[in-house]
Amino acid sequence: MPEQYRMEYERWCREADEATKAELLSMSDEKEIKERFYKELAFGTAGLRGILGAGCNRMNMYTVRRATQGLANYILQKGKDVQNHGVAIAYDCRHFSKQFAWAAATVLAANGIRVWIYAEMEPTPALSFAVRHLSTTAGIMITASHNPANYNGYKVYGEDGAQMNVSDSAIVLSFINKTDIFNGVKDMDVEEAERKGLITVIEEDVLAPYLEAVKQCVQNPALVTNQGKDLTIVYTPFHGAGYKAVMRSLQESGFTSVYPVEAQAVPDPDFSTVKSPNPEDPAGFAMAIKLAHEKNADIIIGTDPDSDRIGVLCKTEDGYQVLNGNQTGILLMDYVLSQRAAKGLVPQDYVVSTIVSTNMVQSIAAAYGVKAYQVYTGFKFIAGIIKDHEMNPDGGSYLFGFEESFGYLPGTYARDKDAVSASLLVCEMATYYKTQGMTLVDALGLLQKKYGYYLEYTESVYMEGIDGMERMQALLTQVSKNPFRKLGDIEFLAFRNYQEGIRYEFSTNKEEPLPLEPSNVLYFELPKGGFFIMRPSGTEPKIKLYFSVVGENEQDAEEKLLALRRETGKKFA
């Protein structure tokens, strides 16, 4: 009897459409066939994300429609009122994003569920906003964020505008698992769905309120109105969905000297001008840096394909310096707190960051007398803190939230990171410091002088192949059972095993519970707030390693970071 993957492959060859059949029948590599069919593309708290192509372990019309039928069944079991609230849908510039979005729309419509879908590609935060603005019961964003061009993805959002939580995602998955990929999915003609009022196209009626909410994130409107024109900005959207929204919000707010990288302002699902459309990769800014030199720009900003992440470069005497995600985050947080402090802060006001983000956050928050929450990686956890405060008001306000992977949110109008509002806030902040005769690098130096020279770095250990996930988990299990007390001459103060919810202090052998729910994260504490963290990626077969050290100065911090990376590297060689 053929193996299960072979049986699934042969079924697809019988039942799929002609184009899909042709793609499958052209394959001769048995290893590739197995990789495409040995499992189903995983649906988790980040939805679906994978390589485009035919097969149950790929992103294609069949996997998208099946996931949508599962979501539809989840919505239908909640009753008619929830069904009538409907679903908002948006999509980015990637291959098949628009087709996948409309496929999802027609599946929902066939199930009697109303749909609001953006007329053209829009940023992820515009989808989060639409869910809240239209009071839909869910949202779908077709995007693979900053992944390579051969990827696409399917993110599901809850009624609060945040990515769907763990428990609800599990219920959706259970419905997906009960749905036959060929025979269990309903569908409807687009014209019929629109005629019946089941599909409504979103245009300026939702986009304009979103951009107005973005502009409300400006901390000092008079500064932007009067001095914004004096800041010279180069902007690249990396061929993605951010171009119109970012340019419009900047120009309407008062930033008139904005120069887009024209070659990268054109939507391009192949991201032809960059190796990677990820603003975390400095190499992608080569064209922007060239233009910045021509225009003598003060700063460079770049947003990823779905415009939820932003990268920032600042002009210095030596050229343009890249700011990492933590550096941009603490600069923005300190700027927001400084501006809000002038209007009055209360101890219940709060900021939020993730456990893998710099611990300078806690020091800055304490200096301003506000709370600082730490959550797991993923903006849905930051959104969860905001939601908790809304449900149990204590008089405090959300001030700012960020994660080290270039994601920032300065307001509560959306519940996911927003590179559109972050672009506006970065430019406002740069204008403020320019009026003080300072750059963002100068401002960062002042924070380091005051709070300590924090230096962070992130790298990934890839474990490709069919057994990659198993090898990844085996390594994490091994370390959790036998945690490092020291690496070379580097001694750890404590070990936080988030899998088991326990913090273990090495010097005293004392154990205490951790405040967060269990998660697959291993955290080693270093002196003065530094750390080494191991965490598996939620979307790719890799372990992410996070390093943070605190030095007396730049050289001291760089030496400590190099030593830490060298010693951990020996464990992953």
FENFEN-V981509 format. One record per residue. PHI is phi in degrees with one decimal (* if undefined). Layout:
phi=PHI
phi=PHI
This chain:
phi=*
phi=-62.7
phi=-63.8
phi=-58.3
phi=-63.1
phi=-68.6
phi=-64.4
phi=-68.2
phi=-58.6
phi=-66.8
phi=-64.9
phi=-61.5
phi=-63.7
phi=-86.7
phi=-106.4
phi=-75.2
phi=-69.1
phi=-62.7
phi=-65.3
phi=-66.6
phi=-57.9
phi=-61.1
phi=-62.6
phi=-70.8
phi=-70.6
phi=-79.2
phi=-81.5
phi=-117.9
phi=-84.6
phi=-62.8
phi=-63.6
phi=-67.7
phi=-58.9
phi=-62.7
phi=-63.8
phi=-78.5
phi=-127.3
phi=-73.2
phi=-153.5
phi=-91.2
phi=-55.7
phi=-67.5
phi=-108.6
phi=-125.5
phi=-69.2
phi=-99.4
phi=77.0
phi=-104.1
phi=-158.1
phi=-173.5
phi=-73.1
phi=-72.6
phi=151.0
phi=-78.4
phi=127.9
phi=-75.6
phi=-106.2
phi=-139.0
phi=-85.2
phi=-160.0
phi=-57.9
phi=-70.0
phi=-69.0
phi=-68.1
phi=-65.6
phi=-64.5
phi=-60.9
phi=-68.4
phi=-64.0
phi=-62.5
phi=-63.6
phi=-60.2
phi=-63.8
phi=-61.2
phi=-68.8
phi=-61.8
phi=-72.2
phi=-88.1
phi=109.4
phi=-63.0
phi=-63.0
phi=-64.2
phi=-58.5
phi=-71.1
phi=-66.9
phi=76.9
phi=-135.0
phi=-98.4
phi=-133.3
phi=-139.3
phi=-154.9
phi=-106.5
phi=-92.2
phi=-72.7
phi=-55.2
phi=70.1
phi=-60.7
phi=-65.4
phi=-63.3
phi=-64.3
phi=-62.4
phi=-72.1
phi=-62.4
phi=-61.8
phi=-61.1
phi=-72.8
phi=-64.3
phi=-61.1
phi=-61.1
phi=-62.7
phi=-92.4
phi=78.7
phi=-103.2
phi=-67.0
phi=-133.6
phi=-116.9
phi=-127.8
phi=-63.2
phi=-67.8
phi=-145.5
phi=-60.4
phi=-142.2
phi=-64.2
phi=-52.5
phi=-62.2
phi=-67.7
phi=-70.5
phi=-57.8
phi=-63.2
phi=-61.2
phi=-57.8
phi=-74.6
phi=-65.6
phi=-93.8
phi=56.1
phi=-77.8
phi=-86.9
phi=-161.3
phi=-144.0
phi=-129.2
phi=-119.6
phi=-90.9
phi=-167.8
phi=-117.0
phi=53.1
phi=-104.9
phi=-65.9
phi=-58.7
phi=-64.9
phi=-86.8
phi=-107.2
phi=-148.3
phi=-153.6
phi=-145.0
phi=-97.0
phi=-111.3
phi=-115.5
phi=-88.3
phi=-67.5
phi=-85.7
phi=89.3
phi=-96.2
phi=-57.8
phi=-54.8
phi=-74.2
phi=-61.9
phi=-67.6
phi=-69.1
phi=-60.7
phi=-65.2
phi=-68.6
phi=-58.6
phi=-59.5
phi=-62.9
phi=-70.0
phi=-60.7
phi=-63.1
phi=-88.3
phi=-101.5
phi=-71.1
phi=-67.3
phi=-105.4
phi=-110.2
phi=-105.1
phi=-110.4
phi=-82.5
phi=-151.2
phi=-148.1
phi=-66.0
phi=-58.8
phi=-61.9
phi=-64.9
phi=-63.2
phi=-68.4
phi=-64.1
phi=-84.7
phi=75.3
phi=-87.8
phi=-123.8
phi=-122.1
phi=-85.6
phi=-86.5
phi=-131.9
phi=-63.4
phi=-61.6
phi=-109.0
phi=-65.3
phi=-62.3
phi=-61.5
phi=-61.7
phi=-67.4
phi=-66.8
phi=-63.9
phi=-59.6
phi=-67.8
phi=-70.6
phi=-78.1
phi=-61.7
phi=-82.9
phi=-134.0
phi=-56.5
phi=-63.6
phi=-60.3
phi=-66.0
phi=-62.6
phi=-88.4
phi=-114.9
phi=-58.7
phi=-66.0
phi=-86.4
phi=-93.5
phi=-98.7
phi=-124.0
phi=-108.7
phi=-130.8
phi=-123.8
phi=-91.3
phi=50.2
phi=70.3
phi=-103.4
phi=-83.1
phi=-83.5
phi=-53.2
phi=-64.7
phi=-67.5
phi=-67.5
phi=-60.5
phi=-65.6
phi=-66.2
phi=-66.2
phi=-68.8
phi=-69.5
phi=-84.7
phi=129.7
phi=-91.1
phi=-99.7
phi=-98.5
phi=-112.7
phi=-116.0
phi=-75.8
phi=-77.4
phi=-56.8
phi=-64.9
phi=-102.3
phi=-87.5
phi=-85.3
phi=-57.3
phi=-152.2
phi=-67.3
phi=-92.5
phi=48.4
phi=-61.8
phi=-92.7
phi=-134.5
phi=-71.4
phi=-142.3
phi=-85.3
phi=-103.3
phi=-65.4
phi=-75.1
phi=-98.0
phi=-59.1
phi=-60.9
phi=-68.3
phi=-92.5
phi=-56.5
phi=-68.1
phi=-66.4
phi=-65.6
phi=-59.8
phi=-66.4
phi=-63.1
phi=-64.0
phi=-65.9
phi=-96.3
phi=53.9
phi=-69.7
phi=-77.6
phi=-142.6
phi=-122.4
phi=-126.2
phi=-142.4
phi=-112.4
phi=-76.6
phi=-55.1
phi=-104.1
phi=55.1
phi=-109.8
phi=-122.1
phi=-135.3
phi=-108.8
phi=-131.8
phi=-124.5
phi=-122.1
phi=-67.5
phi=-132.7
phi=-63.7
phi=-99.0
phi=132.8
phi=-124.0
phi=-93.7
phi=-77.1
phi=-98.8
phi=-77.9
phi=-62.4
phi=-67.8
phi=-64.0
phi=-62.4
phi=-63.1
phi=-72.7
phi=-62.2
phi=-64.6
phi=-62.6
phi=-63.8
phi=-64.8
phi=-60.0
phi=-64.1
phi=-65.8
phi=-72.5
phi=-73.0
phi=-62.2
phi=-65.6
phi=-98.3
phi=110.5
phi=-110.8
phi=-122.2
phi=-59.1
phi=-82.3
phi=-61.6
phi=-149.4
phi=-122.6
phi=-137.0
phi=-140.8
phi=-102.5
phi=-67.2
phi=-95.7
phi=-89.5
phi=-55.6
phi=-81.6
phi=-62.1
phi=-53.5
phi=-63.8
phi=-67.3
phi=-66.7
phi=-60.8
phi=-62.9
phi=-64.6
phi=-92.6
phi=75.3
phi=-121.6
phi=-79.5
phi=-131.0
phi=-95.7
phi=-118.9
phi=-132.8
phi=-69.9
phi=-62.9
phi=121.9
phi=-68.8
phi=-63.8
phi=-75.8
phi=-64.6
phi=-60.6
phi=-64.3
phi=-64.2
phi=-60.5
phi=-62.9
phi=-58.5
phi=-69.3
phi=-69.4
phi=-78.8
phi=-129.8
phi=-61.8
phi=-123.8
phi=91.1
phi=-95.3
phi=-117.8
phi=-71.3
phi=-108.5
phi=-172.8
phi=-144.4
phi=-158.2
phi=-126.7
phi=-63.2
phi=-85.4
phi=69.1
phi=-115.3
phi=-140.7
phi=-141.8
phi=-94.9
phi=-148.1
phi=-108.7
phi=-65.9
phi=-128.1
phi=-127.9
phi=-145.4
phi=-59.9
phi=-137.2
phi=-77.1
phi=-72.5
phi=-68.3
phi=-64.9
phi=-59.9
phi=-64.5
phi=-69.6
phi=-60.7
phi=-68.3
phi=-61.8
phi=-60.8
phi=-63.1
phi=-64.8
phi=-57.5
phi=-69.7
phi=-64.7
phi=-67.0
phi=-93.9
phi=74.9
phi=-127.4
phi=-101.9
phi=-64.1
phi=-65.6
phi=-61.4
phi=-63.6
phi=-61.6
phi=-59.7
phi=-65.9
phi=-65.0
phi=-66.5
phi=-64.4
phi=-81.1
phi=-110.5
phi=114.9
phi=-87.6
phi=-82.2
phi=-137.4
phi=-121.5
phi=-155.0
phi=-129.5
phi=-142.2
phi=-125.9
phi=-108.9
phi=-83.2
phi=-132.3
phi=-75.2
phi=96.4
phi=-60.7
phi=-95.2
phi=-59.2
phi=-64.4
phi=-66.5
phi=-64.8
phi=-62.8
phi=-68.5
phi=-62.8
phi=-65.1
phi=-63.8
phi=-64.3
phi=-61.4
phi=-68.2
phi=-65.3
phi=-80.9
phi=-131.2
phi=-66.1
phi=-68.8
phi=-89.9
phi=-155.7
phi=-127.2
phi=62.6
phi=-92.2
phi=-90.8
phi=-103.2
phi=-92.5
phi=-83.1
phi=-157.3
phi=-125.0
phi=-103.2
phi=-96.4
phi=-71.3
phi=-63.1
phi=-104.0
phi=72.1
phi=-130.5
phi=-106.0
phi=-118.0
phi=-92.7
phi=-67.6
phi=-70.0
phi=-113.6
phi=59.9
phi=-85.8
phi=-113.2
phi=-147.1
phi=-72.2
phi=-91.9
phi=-76.8
phi=-95.9
phi=-64.0
phi=-57.0
phi=-155.2
phi=-84.1
phi=-132.9
phi=-117.9
phi=-128.3
phi=-109.8
phi=-85.5
phi=-113.9
phi=-59.1
phi=65.1
phi=101.9
phi=-78.7
phi=-163.2
phi=-131.4
phi=-128.2
phi=-116.9
phi=-148.2
phi=-73.1
phi=-66.3
phi=-85.7
phi=-126.7
phi=-138.6
phi=-78.7
phi=-153.5
phi=-101.7
phi=-92.3
phi=-110.9
phi=-115.3
phi=-119.5
phi=-145.2
phi=-128.4
phi=-126.8
phi=-113.7
phi=-76.2
phi=-157.1
phi=-60.0
phi=-63.4
phi=-61.4
phi=-65.3
phi=-64.2
phi=-66.9
phi=-65.2
phi=-65.9
phi=-61.0
phi=-64.5
phi=-65.0
phi=-66.2
phi=-64.0
phi=-70.7
phi=-69.3
phi=-57.9
phi=-64.6
phi=-82.5
phi=-115.9
phi=-67.5
